[in-house]
Amino acid sequence: MAMRELAVAVRERDGAAIIDLQGDVNAAGEAALQGGYAQAVRDGPESVVLNFAGADYINSTGIALIVGLLAQARAHDVQMTACGLSDHYREIFEITRLADFMTIADSEDGAVSGAERGDDA
Amino acid sequence: MAALTRPFRRRLRRRDREAASSAVQRPPAAEAPVEQAPVEIAPNDPLLAYLQSASGAVDIEALELDSPALGELKAAGVKLAVPLVSQGELIGVLNLGPRLSEQDYSSDDRKLLDNLAAQAAPALRVGQLVREQEAEAATRQRFEQELEVARLIQQNFLPKELPELPGWQVAAYYRPAREVGGDFYDVIPLPDGRVGFVVGDVTDKGVPAALVMSATRSVLRASAQRLIEPGEVLERVNEHLCPDMPEKMFVTCLYGVLDPETGHLRFANAGHDLPYVKTADGVVELRARGMPLGLMPGMSYEEKEATLEPGESVLLHSDGVVEAHDPERDMFGFPRLKQTVGEVPGGQALIDRVLADLDAFTGPGAEQEDDITMVTLQRSAGGSVLVAELPGDERVASDPGSNGRVLAEFELASEPGNEREAMKRVEGAVADLGLEAARLDRLKTAVAEATMNAMEHGNEYRPDRPVSIRVLESLGSLRVQISDRGGAGEVAPAEAPDLEAKLEGRQKPRGWGLFLIEKMVDEARVTSGGEGHTLELVMRLEGGGDGDA
């Protein structure tokens, strides 16, 4: 079974830069993810949204990449939001406390409109 | 007989006053102390045979032979020749001019000379032998030094390590003969993700072959980066080599370009031994026409294609394998090699098997005649992941101590991404146990992380170290045992990940694996023993709570 290499696309919606993640979120996706983030913050958006709807596998090396992005976002005062996570990965974001440092939205709409917390588990 | 071809030296020394007093009877050349040019005695000169069989000193003036050397001796004023014979072999001649008293040599003189010759001959022989041996030792030392240089050049230009190709096992072997030949191999990563494979052989041995080998390799590497088609690459290399190639030297070379994703192989051959491919239908040769490199410019090289399906392998080899001889001087030959390729799946195992076959064939202690080089590429079976699976009926028997039921047992190659295969297979193995979806997701994540740990930290992603996974059900629990082969050394305790520290750069971003595993399952324990470590993941099947430890 081959890995599904991470593909990253960036789009703008209502002042937020949305990074769509497609494929496996793991160490192999580092370059793609970093490239996407750099593109997303280039025009100084209000917030950056990581959309995990197309990512069905996130492992510990992928978590490490997200930690790295989050550290950059915090350093530049960019708000970061995640959406499209399955229940399982939402749980992992909570266990790792990523959910304490970034907003986890139920949907892309929620992520863009108000950064309200979808679920305070 | 070597001594016979050496020039015989004759020295005539005279004192001035004698030269003055007896000038009439002296040859004109003997006026001063002189060292005359040596008289060469040709190997076929009858004088040699005469001296060898003479019983003592020979009166040169009285001797009549059709011999150029005899004439020269007479002209030089030699009166008496005393053969120096050791063990029946003529090793020198003592030539004497006229007596200082101008009288003829008496029979006492002759007896004295014969005695002298009898004692001088063995001493001279010993001296000659010592000198010969010293010369031989010097030659041998020069030869050894040259071999060492050749070996160094050779080893410097062979790849230090082979690239990791996910889904492939790549193995290579090179063993120089004592008199180093010009074998080489190379693995060249190409810009588009494909990989070039080279096996070549320079005619001749020693330093000249090693130098041509290094030149060939460099030109090939450079051309491979710029040109994609293997035929064009060989064409280019040939053009580069031709002008400077020493006479009677050439290079045979096979160059193939593999797409690791598809198994597609494009190759061209400059007169090298044909590679063998082990397929499901038997062993086939990869044929493509082309002249060896460096013979003549303007050559073109036929290009062929093949596809290596999962489980198939290819062997590239040098003629040191098939041209090895047994004690009866029979050659190992292509049929034997072909048969071996058909019997072994590939990879390092194939190389080991060929070497074992060769050793058995040539016999114990046989000196290797030529360099031996092999490169194998094996495409992993079953979509690049599966290494081995035990037959079903061995599974239950294989866990005698636990009263457990073995649901699955398999091995995975240590290749990035194979943790997903582990997840899939464990999911399949536990499908009948009715694990609720959330708990199944947690188990899968724990299995993936544990498999990654084993592949990376235990097995260091080495192709010869697979990960073994066993899924058991016993006493109301599901147990997944994941074993590496990294040896039984201590596992360094992992630092507990602290997100705030990571966000502030005080901890590295990574280091979540074990933490996640422990959070995902009811119990996780590490045991060591035998070949490495085993991480056992336990999920309780009834009343197991929510797993949120």
Interface residues (C-beta under 8 A of the other chain):
Chain A: M1 A2 M3 D24 A28 Y57 N59 S60 T61 I63 A64 L65 V67 G68 L70 A71 R74 S86 D87 H88 E91 I92 I95 T96 R97 L98 D100 F101
Chain B: P166 G167 G383 S384 V385 P416 G417 N418 E419 R420 E421 K424 A438 D441 R442 T445 A448 E449 M452 P497 L499 K502 L503 E504 G505 K508 P509 R510 G511 W512 G513 F515 L516 K519
